[in-house]
Amino acid sequence: MEFCKSVVGKKERQFDVLHLAEYCSQLSKRLHNASVFSIIRTCSPVRIKIGRMSYGFAANELIFIGPQYEVELAAAKVAEGYLLWFTADFYERSKDDTEILHSGLFFGSHPFLSMRECRSYLVFKKLIVARLQGCTGDCAIDKMVAHHCFESLLLDGYQKMLTLDTVRSSVETASVQSFNRFSVLLHKHYREHTSVRYYADRMHLSPRKLTELCLSVSGKSAKCVISTVVTQQALRYIQLTNLSISQISYEMGFSDESNFRNFFKRQTGNNPLSFRQI
């Protein structure tokens, strides 16, 4: 933590709070290289580059950013708000601390987690900023106070993260249920209907939405799912019955045998008769 001596003028700090107007690219790089955890509290709209992407944030937001991302502020000199940072060595005192610190709050699929700050600017300044500024870090009491300040923010963020995960889980469950409904309809009607639009209409979706649904759940487009089911059913007829290829094509709803043969060859790489001989 030697960098803190020249950058913020305090000896071997493991945490600090700064006005966003004090933030600069030099400090950004040094904080990033020291692998610190950052929390930004905006007091005015601000644009922040996190990693390679730039994001716009409204006033009164809390933004949690992990040590793997370098942070830069556009027009930092006029930005209103605070940057709070700390090291893992300072914060981790228990298993719960470690769990929160290394959770999706700082290491999620997105470069940051943001939430609306429920505390007013004056309350945040009094309860968090002023307390941190009064902690020199040289005595146990100061470290306890600072840890409590960061802990209160992290618990707010962690609770928000769990709420988002619950919502995301509910959305994923709904998607699986919708996909299962599509699968039931498909197995019931594949002989008569192989168009994406037919099933989309039955489910009151657009063909595009149905395709997006299938991609999110199965990794395949709706058309691919339909073709896969038709192919699987054709294979069952070929392997488990003595029906001729012409009879199978009729049972599968194809207009003629040649269309069935061409479809089967595209899907499997073999013609139906040779597949039966395998």
C-alpha positions in Angstrom: 0.0 0.0 0.0 3.0 2.3 -0.4 1.2 4.2 -3.2 -1.1 5.8 -0.6 1.7 7.9 0.8 2.2 10.0 -2.4 -1.4 9.8 -3.7 -3.5 10.7 -0.7 -0.9 11.7 1.7 -1.6 9.2 4.4 0.6 6.4 5.5 -0.2 2.8 4.5 -3.9 3.3 4.3 -6.0 0.2 3.8 -9.2 2.2 3.2 -10.2 5.8 2.4 -13.0 8.0 1.1 -12.4 10.7 -1.5 -14.4 13.3 -3.4 -15.0 12.3 -7.0 -13.5 15.6 -8.0 -10.2 14.4 -6.5 -10.2 11.3 -8.7 -7.6 11.1 -11.5 -6.3 8.5 -14.0 -3.1 8.2 -12.0 -5.0 7.3 -8.8 -7.2 5.0 -10.8 -4.3 3.0 -12.0 -2.7 2.8 -8.6 -5.9 1.7 -6.9 -6.4 -0.9 -9.7 -2.9 -2.2 -9.4 -3.3 -2.5 -5.6 -6.4 -4.7 -6.1 -8.7 -2.6 -4.0 -12.5 -2.8 -3.8 -14.4 0.4 -4.7 -17.8 1.8 -3.9 -18.9 5.0 -5.6 -21.8 7.1 -4.3 -23.0 9.6 -6.9 -24.5 12.9 -6.0 -25.0 14.1 -9.5 -25.2 12.3 -12.9 -21.8 11.0 -13.9 -20.3 8.9 -16.7 -17.8 6.2 -15.5 -15.6 4.0 -17.6 -15.4 0.5 -15.9 -13.0 -1.7 -17.7 -13.4 -1.1 -21.4 -17.0 0.1 -21.3 -18.5 3.5 -20.3 -21.7 3.8 -18.3 -23.9 6.6 -17.3 -25.2 6.8 -13.7 -27.9 9.0 -12.2 -27.5 10.9 -8.9 -27.9 9.0 -5.6 -26.6 5.6 -6.8 -24.3 3.2 -5.0 -21.9 1.4 -7.5 -19.9 -1.6 -6.4 -16.8 -2.4 -8.5 -14.4 -5.3 -8.0 -10.6 -5.0 -8.1 -10.4 -6.6 -11.5 -11.7 -3.4 -13.2 -9.9 -0.1 -13.7 -12.2 2.8 -13.2 -12.0 6.2 -14.9 -14.4 9.2 -14.5 -15.3 11.5 -17.4 -15.1 15.1 -16.3 -14.0 14.1 -12.8 -13.4 17.7 -11.7 -17.1 18.5 -11.9 -18.4 15.2 -10.7 -20.2 15.2 -7.4 -20.0 12.2 -5.1 -17.6 10.0 -3.3 -15.2 7.2 -3.9 -14.8 4.7 -1.0 -12.2 2.0 -1.3 -10.7 -0.7 0.9 -8.4 -3.7 0.7 -9.4 -7.3 1.2 -6.8 -7.6 4.0 -8.6 -4.8 5.9 -12.2 -6.0 5.4 -11.9 -9.8 5.8 -12.3 -10.7 9.5 -14.8 -13.6 9.3 -16.2 -16.2 7.0 -19.2 -14.0 6.4 -16.9 -11.1 5.4 -15.1 -13.4 2.9 -18.4 -14.7 1.5 -19.8 -11.2 0.8 -16.5 -9.8 -0.5 -16.1 -12.7 -3.1 -19.7 -12.9 -4.1 -21.5 -11.6 -7.1 -21.5 -8.2 -5.5 -17.9 -7.6 -6.7 -17.4 -10.7 -8.9 -20.7 -11.1 -10.9 -21.2 -11.5 -14.6 -21.5 -7.7 -14.9 -18.6 -5.3 -14.3 -20.5 -3.6 -11.5 -23.6 -3.8 -9.4 -25.6 -0.5 -8.9 -28.5 0.3 -6.7 -30.5 3.3 -5.5 -29.0 4.8 -2.4 -31.8 5.1 0.2 -29.9 7.5 2.4 -30.0 11.2 1.6 -26.8 13.0 0.7 -26.6 14.6 4.1 -27.3 11.4 6.0 -24.7 9.5 3.9 -22.1 12.3 4.5 -22.7 12.2 8.2 -23.0 8.5 8.8 -20.4 7.2 6.3 -18.1 9.9 4.9 -17.5 11.9 8.1 -16.9 8.7 10.1 -14.4 7.3 7.5 -12.6 10.7 7.3 -12.2 10.7 11.1 -10.6 7.2 11.1 -6.8 7.4 10.9 -6.6 3.6 10.9 -3.9 3.6 13.6 -6.0 2.2 16.4 -8.4 -0.7 16.8 -11.4 1.6 17.4 -10.9 3.5 14.2 -10.6 0.2 12.3 -13.8 -1.1 13.9 -15.7 2.1 12.9 -14.4 2.0 9.3 -15.2 -1.7 9.0 -18.7 -1.0 10.2 -19.2 1.8 7.6 -18.1 -0.5 4.8 -20.1 -3.4 6.2 -23.3 -1.4 6.2 -22.9 -0.5 2.5 -21.8 -4.1 1.5 -24.8 -5.6 3.3 -27.2 -3.2 1.4 -25.5 -4.2 -1.8 -25.5 -7.9 -1.0 -29.2 -7.9 -0.2 -29.8 -6.1 -3.5 -27.8 -8.7 -5.3 -29.8 -11.6 -3.7 -33.0 -9.9 -4.8 -31.8 -9.6 -8.3 -30.8 -13.3 -8.3 -34.3 -14.2 -7.1 -35.9 -12.2 -9.8 -33.5 -13.7 -12.4 -34.3 -17.2 -11.1 -38.0 -16.5 -11.4 -37.5 -15.3 -15.0 -35.5 -18.3 -15.8 -38.1 -20.6 -14.3 -40.8 -18.9 -16.4 -38.7 -19.4 -19.5 -38.3 -23.1 -18.8 -42.0 -23.5 -18.3 -42.8 -21.7 -21.6 -40.2 -23.8 -23.4 -41.8 -27.0 -21.9 -45.2 -25.8 -23.2 -43.7 -25.3 -26.7 -42.2 -28.8 -26.5 -45.6 -30.4 -25.6 -47.3 -28.6 -28.5 -44.5 -29.6 -30.9 -44.7 -33.3 -30.0 -48.4 -33.1 -30.5 -48.5 -31.3 -33.8 -45.2 -31.9 -35.5 -46.8 -34.1 -38.2 -49.1 -31.3 -39.3 -47.1 -28.2 -38.5 -43.3 -27.5 -38.7 -43.3 -23.7 -39.0 -42.1 -21.5 -36.1 -45.0 -19.1 -36.7 -47.6 -21.8 -36.0 -46.2 -22.5 -32.5 -45.5 -18.9 -31.8 -49.2 -18.0 -32.6 -50.4 -20.8 -30.3 -48.3 -19.4 -27.5 -49.2 -15.8 -28.2 -45.6 -14.9 -29.1 -43.9 -13.5 -32.1 -41.7 -16.0 -34.0 -38.7 -13.9 -32.9 -39.7 -14.1 -29.2 -40.2 -17.9 -29.5 -36.7 -18.2 -31.1 -35.2 -16.1 -28.3 -36.9 -18.3 -25.7 -35.6 -21.5 -27.3 -32.1 -20.0 -27.5 -32.1 -19.0 -23.8 -33.2 -22.4 -22.6 -31.8 -24.9 -25.0 -29.2 -23.0 -27.0 -31.0 -23.8 -30.2 -33.3 -21.8 -32.4 -37.0 -22.6 -32.5 -36.6 -24.0 -36.1 -33.7 -26.1 -35.0 -35.7 -27.5 -32.1 -38.5 -28.4 -34.5 -36.2 -30.1 -36.9 -34.6 -32.0 -34.0 -37.9 -33.4 -32.8 -39.0 -34.4 -36.3 -35.6 -36.1 -36.9 -35.9 -38.0 -33.5 -39.4 -39.2 -34.3 -38.2 -40.3 -37.8 -35.4 -42.3 -36.2 -37.8 -44.0 -33.9 -39.9 -45.2 -36.9 -36.8 -46.3 -38.8 -35.2 -48.2 -35.9 -38.3 -49.6 -34.1 -40.7 -50.5 -37.0 -40.6 -52.4 -40.2 -42.4 -49.6 -42.1 -41.1 -48.7 -45.5 -39.4 -45.3 -46.0 -42.4 -44.3 -48.0 -44.8 -45.2 -45.2 -42.6 -43.5 -42.7 -42.6 -40.3 -44.7 -46.4 -40.4 -44.8 -46.6 -41.0 -41.1 -44.3 -38.1 -40.5 -46.5 -35.8 -42.5 -44.2 -35.2 -45.5 -45.9 -34.6 -48.9 -43.7 -37.2 -50.6 -40.9 -39.6 -50.0 -38.2 -37.5 -51.7 -38.9 -34.5 -49.4 -38.5 -36.8 -46.4 -35.3 -38.3 -47.7 -33.8 -34.9 -48.4 -34.8 -33.6 -44.9 -33.4 -36.7 -43.2 -30.1 -36.5 -45.1 -29.6 -32.8 -44.2 -30.2 -33.6 -40.5 -28.2 -36.8 -40.1 -25.8 -37.0 -43.0 -27.3 -40.4 -44.0 -30.2 -41.4 -46.1 -33.0 -43.3 -44.2 -32.3 -46.7 -45.7 -28.6 -46.7 -44.9 -29.4 -45.6 -41.3 -31.7 -48.5 -40.8 -28.8 -50.8 -41.8 -26.4 -49.3 -39.2 
